[in-house]
Amino acid sequence: MAIDLVDELTSFNAGRDPQRLAMKYAKLRASPFLFLRGTCHLFYARLPKEKVFTDAPVGWICGDLHFENFGTYKAANRLVYYDINDFDEALLAPVTWELVRLLTSILVARQDLHLKRAGAARLCKAVIDAYAQALANGKASWVDRDTAHGPIQQLLQGLKERKRPQFLDRRTTLKGRLRSIRCDGKYALEATQEQKRHVIDLVNRYASSVDRPEFFKVLDVARRIAGTGSLGVERYVVLVQGKGSPAGNYLLDLKLAQRSSLESRVKVKQPRWKLRADRVVALQQRLQAVSPAFLAHVGAGRKSYVLRELQPSEDRLAIGDRNVSPDEIESLLRQMGQLAAWAQLRSSGRQGSAVADALIAFGAARNKWTRALMKAAQLCAEQVTDDWQTYCVAYDKGAFRPRPTRKAGIRA
């Protein structure tokens, strides 16, 4: 497919906050894996036209499944889980769309994972086997402290030591008993007064609909730096009163919801959502076993935002760390394959998705589609690497220098 890479990426990212967009473009230059993470729309524009995609059952997918979009979080029931954690791109699509992106992430990042080609292919096969077996079993499960094993169990056990006051101390500045967000250029940047008023209005709207509105009294607002693909999208970190200052304050994430970039590529008819944030929140609640605390959508005219808690219990495993053994990497990736399958089973039969029996049959017939899916993932990985190399040349020539805007306004 002929695509002008510079035009495709600059058009897709048009209108974003220039300061954070420059950070995104620099991250994309760093490695093929970071390029994959930040160009989900391009990945599906390049997806090979193979029967393994058109013949697969249709299900709910997160849409951006790579091995760093899994992590820990504290759910509304205050228990900690390990699960898929990014749903900005979620929609209804062939279930193999989900799996091919996860496999591609392994192949593209094989050098970061200290793997040879054969080792990366072996891990991909292990992921497919775990995914297919979990589908064939037909019962969705979850991963918490009691059910985890290997590196995930170690991560979940370690989270017991993390406390909110220490988390707040890292992300805020304390003067007397009053906190303010630390705008360090790593996690947060200063917000304008207009942006702060806008966020306070949004949070107040949400607070008016809950039992304890005083919990959500806004103390400070900053522009949030997080992720790769969404860098530059309107996003804020919000400090609220919570259970009281200073140790009981809470941090919230407020992010503008956008149209799924997969929507223009998939031929499956999508449900109509009242707000874009409705889609993100509804599908996160549908695909996860238990969703994070304070997960909600907040509307503002034609715009809508996803609101959630920022937590000290949020983390992910650095599987490229040399301290993680090959066997541990395989165990972790198998678990990711299972989580993808469980999410699809959990959401089966909803608004056009395949029923569980169809997914079970698809998993049981994995010998019919495993080879084709592996071939597609290898083609995708080669394309991502080629596109990254083209991007590097263009970036080094200055093609991705964001143009400054006259006024940041609430768009940032």
C-alpha positions as a printed NumPy array, in Angstrom:
array([[  0.   ,   0.   ,   0.   ],
       [  1.51 ,   3.323,  -1.09 ],
       [  1.562,   5.708,   1.855],
       [  3.42 ,   9.003,   2.174],
       [  4.77 ,   8.431,   5.675],
       [  5.458,  12.073,   6.501],
       [  2.034,  13.199,   5.326],
       [  0.293,  10.289,   7.066],
       [  1.889,  10.965,  10.446],
       [  1.701,  14.759,  10.377],
       [ -1.955,  14.638,   9.288],
       [ -2.861,  12.136,  11.987],
       [ -1.166,  14.19 ,  14.702],
       [ -2.366,  17.592,  13.499],
       [ -3.732,  19.899,  16.196],
       [ -1.891,  18.308,  19.117],
       [ -0.013,  20.227,  21.781],
       [  3.323,  21.052,  20.059],
       [  5.42 ,  20.603,  23.189],
       [  4.249,  17.059,  23.867],
       [  4.032,  16.213,  20.167],
       [  7.751,  16.958,  19.885],
       [  8.267,  14.421,  22.701],
       [  6.229,  11.865,  20.766],
       [  8.191,  12.321,  17.554],
       [ 11.468,  11.966,  19.476],
       [ 10.226,   8.724,  21.094],
       [  9.246,   7.29 ,  17.709],
       [ 12.821,   7.873,  16.534],
       [ 14.266,   5.822,  19.401],
       [ 13.408,   2.266,  18.279],
       [ 11.151,   0.221,  15.978],
       [  9.146,  -0.923,  19.011],
       [  8.428,   2.635,  20.171],
       [  7.501,   3.466,  16.577],
       [  5.041,   0.545,  16.607],
       [  3.57 ,   1.763,  19.899],
       [  3.048,   5.284,  18.611],
       [  1.611,   4.505,  15.166],
       [ -1.326,   2.175,  15.752],
       [ -3.287,   3.811,  12.912],
       [ -0.44 ,   3.12 ,  10.486],
       [ -0.139,  -0.502,  11.614],
       [ -3.719,  -1.285,  10.631],
       [ -3.443,   0.708,   7.412],
       [ -0.596,  -1.685,   6.525],
       [ -2.351,  -4.864,   7.698],
       [ -1.953,  -7.622,   5.055],
       [ -5.153,  -8.719,   3.321],
       [ -5.102, -12.303,   4.536],
       [ -7.935, -14.763,   5.148],
       [ -6.774, -15.231,   8.74 ],
       [ -8.283, -11.792,   9.375],
       [-11.408, -11.932,   7.216],
       [-12.372, -15.464,   8.297],
       [-11.896, -14.981,  12.053],
       [-14.811, -14.429,  14.44 ],
       [-15.658, -10.829,  15.273],
       [-15.112,  -9.745,  18.863],
       [-14.364,  -6.791,  21.095],
       [-10.67 ,  -5.92 ,  21.071],
       [ -8.585,  -3.27 ,  22.835],
       [ -7.19 ,  -2.433,  19.391],
       [ -3.646,  -1.609,  20.512],
       [ -2.415,  -4.83 ,  22.057],
       [  1.353,  -4.897,  22.507],
       [  3.259,  -6.324,  25.438],
       [  3.568,  -2.969,  27.229],
       [ -0.196,  -2.395,  27.267],
       [ -0.584,  -4.827,  30.159],
       [ -0.118,  -3.755,  33.742],
       [ -1.268,  -3.632,  37.334],
       [ -3.971,  -1.43 ,  38.833],
       [ -6.244,  -1.238,  41.847],
       [ -9.848,  -1.914,  40.895],
       [-13.026,  -0.397,  42.272],
       [-13.178,  -3.294,  44.758],
       [ -9.716,  -2.098,  45.986],
       [ -8.024,  -5.348,  44.956],
       [ -5.028,  -5.257,  42.607],
       [ -5.172,  -6.953,  39.188],
       [ -2.902,  -7.485,  36.195],
       [ -4.693,  -7.019,  32.864],
       [ -4.876,  -5.186,  29.55 ],
       [ -4.789,  -1.493,  30.415],
       [ -5.29 ,   0.615,  27.255],
       [ -8.662,   0.949,  25.514],
       [ -8.403,   4.177,  23.51 ],
       [ -8.624,   2.209,  20.251],
       [-11.152,  -0.419,  21.402],
       [-13.825,  -1.517,  18.947],
       [-15.465,  -4.509,  17.241],
       [-13.126,  -6.319,  14.818],
       [-11.867,  -9.763,  13.79 ],
       [-10.249, -11.231,  16.905],
       [ -7.033, -11.983,  15.019],
       [ -6.458,  -8.231,  14.636],
       [ -5.768,  -8.168,  18.364],
       [ -3.394, -11.09 ,  18.343],
       [ -1.349, -10.075,  15.296],
       [ -0.405,  -6.766,  16.911],
       [  0.771,  -8.521,  20.073],
       [  2.842, -10.975,  18.023],
       [  4.283,  -8.16 ,  15.925],
       [  5.377,  -6.317,  19.061],
       [  7.428,  -9.362,  20.092],
       [  9.053,  -9.689,  16.666],
       [  9.785,  -5.973,  16.343],
       [ 11.243,  -5.741,  19.864],
       [ 13.24 ,  -8.963,  19.72 ],
       [ 16.583,  -7.145,  20.092],
       [ 15.24 ,  -5.221,  23.096],
       [ 14.232,  -8.59 ,  24.534],
       [ 17.673, -10.045,  23.732],
       [ 16.176, -12.639,  21.399],
       [ 17.314, -14.211,  18.157],
       [ 14.78 , -14.649,  15.345],
       [ 14.113, -18.276,  16.263],
       [ 13.587, -17.346,  19.917],
       [ 11.12 , -14.594,  19.033],
       [  9.212, -16.97 ,  16.728],
       [  9.092, -19.572,  19.504],
       [  7.615, -17.016,  21.915],
       [  5.005, -16.024,  19.342],
       [  3.999, -19.654,  18.983],
       [  3.718, -19.908,  22.785],
       [  1.429, -16.848,  22.838],
       [ -0.807, -18.319,  20.13 ],
       [ -1.027, -21.647,  21.956],
       [ -1.924, -19.976,  25.264],
       [ -4.502, -17.729,  23.587],
       [ -6.108, -20.545,  21.603],
       [ -6.217, -22.913,  24.584],
       [ -7.828, -20.238,  26.751],
       [-10.462, -19.656,  24.055],
       [-11.073, -23.384,  23.657],
       [-11.556, -23.728,  27.413],
       [-14.392, -21.234,  27.103],
       [-14.162, -19.652,  30.563],
       [-12.834, -16.172,  31.286],
       [-10.568, -15.831,  34.309],
       [ -8.345, -13.073,  35.758],
       [ -4.941, -12.44 ,  37.319],
       [ -4.636, -11.166,  40.879],
       [ -2.246, -11.851,  43.779],
       [ -3.809, -15.248,  44.424],
       [ -3.846, -16.492,  40.814],
       [ -0.622, -14.927,  39.471],
       [  2.65 , -16.784,  39.069],
       [  6.204, -15.992,  38.017],
       [  7.178, -12.349,  37.38 ],
       [  3.575, -11.111,  37.625],
       [  3.213, -12.616,  41.089],
       [  6.463, -10.943,  42.164],
       [  5.256,  -7.611,  40.802],
       [  1.882,  -7.861,  42.538],
       [  3.496,  -8.842,  45.837],
       [  5.871,  -5.892,  45.619],
       [  2.997,  -3.448,  45.224],
       [  2.018,  -4.038,  48.867],
       [  4.865,  -1.748,  49.874],
       [  3.688,   1.189,  47.785],
       [  1.752,   3.807,  49.72 ],
       [ -0.218,   6.816,  48.542],
       [  1.725,   9.466,  50.537],
       [  5.02 ,   8.397,  48.96 ],
       [  3.42 ,   8.368,  45.505],
       [  2.047,  11.865,  46.099],
       [  5.434,  13.076,  47.322],
       [  7.008,  11.995,  44.029],
       [  4.374,  13.675,  41.855],
       [  3.613,  16.809,  43.91 ],
       [  5.266,  19.554,  45.929],
       [  4.201,  20.03 ,  49.536],
       [  4.181,  23.448,  51.231],
       [  2.763,  23.259,  54.704],
       [ -0.324,  21.105,  54.287],
       [ -0.994,  22.134,  50.683],
       [  0.126,  20.165,  47.666],
       [  0.635,  21.276,  44.073],
       [  1.497,  19.144,  41.047],
       [  5.204,  18.893,  40.309],
       [  5.662,  20.136,  36.727],
       [  8.982,  18.427,  36.085],
       [  8.831,  17.948,  32.312],
       [  8.796,  14.171,  32.853],
       [  5.286,  13.523,  34.139],
       [  3.628,  16.936,  33.916],
       [  3.803,  20.406,  32.357],
       [  2.205,  23.67 ,  33.427],
       [ -1.404,  24.23 ,  32.355],
       [ -2.792,  27.609,  31.369],
       [ -5.454,  29.321,  33.453],
       [ -7.964,  28.611,  30.7  ],
       [ -7.121,  24.921,  30.781],
       [ -7.398,  24.854,  34.573],
       [-10.84 ,  26.463,  34.495],
       [-11.944,  23.976,  31.834],
       [-10.786,  20.989,  33.886],
       [-12.317,  22.294,  37.111],
       [-15.632,  22.649,  35.283],
       [-15.411,  19.075,  33.964],
       [-14.536,  17.579,  37.344],
       [-17.26 ,  19.606,  39.064],
       [-19.799,  18.185,  36.596],
       [-18.72 ,  14.692,  37.492],
       [-18.63 ,  15.473,  41.233],
       [-22.228,  16.677,  41.137],
       [-23.317,  13.165,  40.106],
       [-21.627,  11.232,  42.948],
       [-22.333,  10.759,  46.653],
       [-19.263,  12.62 ,  47.946],
       [-18.685,  15.636,  45.704],
       [-16.236,  17.177,  48.185],
       [-13.821,  14.301,  47.421],
       [-13.356,  15.765,  43.935],
       [-12.601,  19.352,  44.942],
       [ -9.823,  20.36 ,  42.528],
       [ -6.595,  21.62 ,  44.131],
       [ -4.368,  21.81 ,  41.039],
       [ -4.232,  20.934,  37.323],
       [ -1.33 ,  20.252,  34.935],
       [ -0.862,  18.849,  31.455],
       [  0.019,  15.182,  31.736],
       [  2.919,  13.48 ,  29.949],
       [  2.178,   9.778,  29.451],
       [  2.138,   7.089,  26.793],
       [  3.47 ,   7.259,  23.254],
       [  0.659,   7.167,  20.707],
       [ -1.479,   9.689,  22.583],
       [  1.261,  12.197,  23.442],
       [  0.002,  15.647,  22.5  ],
       [ -3.668,  14.746,  22.911],
       [ -5.502,  16.944,  25.423],
       [ -4.754,  15.262,  28.747],
       [ -4.448,  16.428,  32.323],
       [ -3.342,  15.278,  35.751],
       [ -5.726,  16.583,  38.397],
       [ -4.986,  16.872,  42.107],
       [ -8.151,  16.581,  44.197],
       [ -8.884,  16.792,  47.901],
       [ -9.759,  13.107,  48.254],
       [ -9.817,  12.072,  51.906],
       [ -8.077,  15.223,  53.074],
       [ -4.786,  17.1  ,  52.762],
       [ -2.028,  16.327,  52.549],
       [ -1.761,  12.499,  52.808],
       [ -5.313,  11.795,  51.634],
       [ -5.16 ,  13.727,  48.355],
       [ -5.713,  11.823,  45.096],
       [ -4.396,  12.258,  41.563],
       [ -6.721,  11.741,  38.601],
       [ -6.114,  11.344,  34.885],
       [ -8.46 ,  13.222,  32.539],
       [ -7.995,  12.435,  28.859],
       [ -9.831,  13.568,  25.741],
       [-11.473,  10.601,  24.027],
       [-10.962,  10.373,  20.28 ],
       [-12.338,   8.238,  17.522],
       [-10.666,   4.824,  17.325],
       [ -8.068,   5.02 ,  14.561],
       [ -9.051,   1.48 ,  13.529],
       [-12.606,   2.504,  12.707],
       [-11.799,   3.635,   9.168],
       [-10.004,   0.339,   8.481],
       [-12.437,  -2.232,   9.846],
       [-15.451,  -3.283,   7.781],
       [-17.454,  -4.479,  10.781],
       [-20.441,  -2.267,  11.603],
       [-19.893,  -0.498,  14.922],
       [-22.497,   0.406,  17.547],
       [-23.392,   4.071,  17.863],
       [-22.075,   5.66 ,  21.036],
       [-23.518,   8.853,  22.45 ],
       [-20.038,  10.148,  23.303],
       [-16.588,   8.941,  22.283],
       [-15.681,   8.508,  25.927],
       [-18.704,   6.216,  26.326],
       [-17.033,   3.757,  23.96 ],
       [-13.71 ,   3.77 ,  25.826],
       [-15.259,   3.393,  29.278],
       [-17.911,   0.845,  28.275],
       [-15.415,  -1.385,  26.486],
       [-12.843,  -1.187,  29.272],
       [-15.53 ,  -2.268,  31.728],
       [-16.591,  -5.014,  29.345],
       [-13.143,  -6.426,  28.581],
       [-11.497,  -6.257,  32.001],
       [-12.437,  -8.607,  34.824],
       [-12.794,  -5.635,  37.199],
       [-12.181,  -2.032,  36.157],
       [-10.088,   0.644,  37.928],
       [-11.473,   3.005,  40.524],
       [-13.197,   6.216,  39.406],
       [-13.398,   5.095,  35.776],
       [-16.014,   7.349,  34.217],
       [-16.822,   9.485,  31.185],
       [-17.351,  13.224,  31.389],
       [-18.981,  15.144,  28.54 ],
       [-18.37 ,  18.732,  27.45 ],
       [-20.358,  19.621,  24.335],
       [-18.943,  17.691,  21.393],
       [-15.944,  16.698,  23.472],
       [-15.864,  13.931,  26.036],
       [-13.185,  12.775,  28.43 ],
       [-12.214,   9.595,  30.264],
       [-11.654,  10.121,  33.989],
       [ -9.771,   7.627,  36.152],
       [ -7.588,   7.455,  39.234],
       [ -3.795,   7.58 ,  39.071],
       [ -2.467,   5.023,  41.521],
       [  0.752,   3.956,  43.229],
       [ -0.263,   0.373,  42.334],
       [  0.003,   1.027,  38.593],
       [  3.028,  -0.666,  37.062],
       [  4.151,  -2.948,  34.276],
       [  6.942,  -5.455,  33.841],
       [ 10.093,  -4.468,  31.964],
       [ 10.448,  -7.783,  30.185],
       [ 13.544,  -6.555,  28.347],
       [ 15.408,  -6.359,  31.654],
       [ 18.33 ,  -8.772,  31.62 ],
       [ 17.294,  -9.967,  35.074],
       [ 14.189, -11.527,  33.525],
       [ 15.043, -15.037,  32.304],
       [ 13.868, -16.478,  28.962],
       [ 11.552, -18.87 ,  30.815],
       [ 10.041, -15.957,  32.748],
       [  9.521, -13.996,  29.528],
       [  7.707, -16.965,  28.011],
       [  5.549, -17.372,  31.117],
       [  4.654, -13.695,  31.035],
       [  3.791, -13.676,  27.33 ],
       [  1.672, -16.808,  27.697],
       [ -0.268, -14.998,  30.407],
       [ -0.793, -12.074,  28.019],
       [ -2.187, -14.442,  25.404],
       [ -4.599, -15.836,  27.982],
       [ -5.689, -12.345,  29.08 ],
       [ -6.48 , -11.43 ,  25.471],
       [ -8.609, -14.554,  25.108],
       [-10.39 , -14.024,  28.429],
       [-11.281, -10.458,  27.467],
       [-12.862, -11.693,  24.231],
       [-14.768, -14.459,  25.996],
       [-15.931, -12.048,  28.698],
       [-17.376,  -9.683,  26.077],
       [-18.765, -12.345,  23.719],
       [-22.29 , -12.041,  22.389],
       [-22.456,  -8.286,  23.059],
       [-23.606,  -5.8  ,  20.392],
       [-22.516,  -7.882,  17.412],
       [-19.562,  -9.82 ,  18.819],
       [-19.35 , -13.561,  18.259],
       [-20.92 , -15.776,  20.889],
       [-18.694, -17.839,  23.175],
       [-19.319, -21.053,  21.223],
       [-17.857, -19.484,  18.068],
       [-14.775, -18.329,  19.968],
       [-14.373, -21.757,  21.587],
       [-14.512, -23.42 ,  18.162],
       [-11.998, -20.953,  16.763],
       [ -9.57 , -21.659,  19.593],
       [ -9.983, -25.417,  19.174],
       [ -9.159, -25.124,  15.446],
       [ -5.856, -23.274,  15.971],
       [ -3.943, -25.683,  13.723],
       [ -5.915, -24.239,  10.803],
       [ -4.836, -20.629,  11.329],
       [ -1.627, -20.559,  13.415],
       [  0.755, -20.684,  10.446],
       [ -1.142, -17.983,   8.552],
       [ -1.202, -15.71 ,  11.594],
       [  2.541, -16.16 ,  12.158],
       [  3.217, -15.308,   8.515],
       [  1.067, -12.173,   8.793],
       [  2.865, -11.091,  11.982],
       [  6.25 , -11.521,  10.282],
       [  5.078,  -9.406,   7.331],
       [  3.801,  -6.75 ,   9.74 ],
       [  7.099,  -6.723,  11.644],
       [  9.074,  -6.255,   8.419],
       [  6.778,  -3.405,   7.403],
       [  7.084,  -1.682,  10.785],
       [ 10.875,  -1.887,  10.622],
       [ 10.923,  -0.505,   7.059],
       [  8.587,   2.332,   8.035],
       [ 10.711,   3.151,  11.091],
       [ 13.84 ,   3.386,   8.976],
       [ 12.039,   5.715,   6.562],
       [ 10.795,   7.735,   9.528],
       [ 14.299,   8.07 ,  10.98 ],
       [ 15.618,   9.566,   7.754],
       [ 12.71 ,  12.035,   7.574],
       [ 12.963,  12.915,  11.267],
       [ 16.7  ,  13.585,  11.026],
       [ 16.015,  15.931,   8.107],
       [ 13.553,  17.923,  10.265],
       [ 10.296,  16.751,   8.676],
       [  8.556,  16.323,  12.049],
       [  9.253,  19.631,  13.745],
       [  5.851,  20.67 ,  15.18 ],
       [  4.632,  24.084,  14.137],
       [  3.969,  26.343,  17.146],
       [  0.44 ,  27.586,  17.692],
       [ -0.452,  31.132,  18.726],
       [ -2.341,  30.023,  21.808],
       [ -2.384,  26.641,  23.519],
       [ -5.902,  27.026,  24.937],
       [ -7.767,  23.944,  26.017],
       [ -6.532,  22.071,  22.944],
       [ -3.348,  21.205,  24.78 ]])
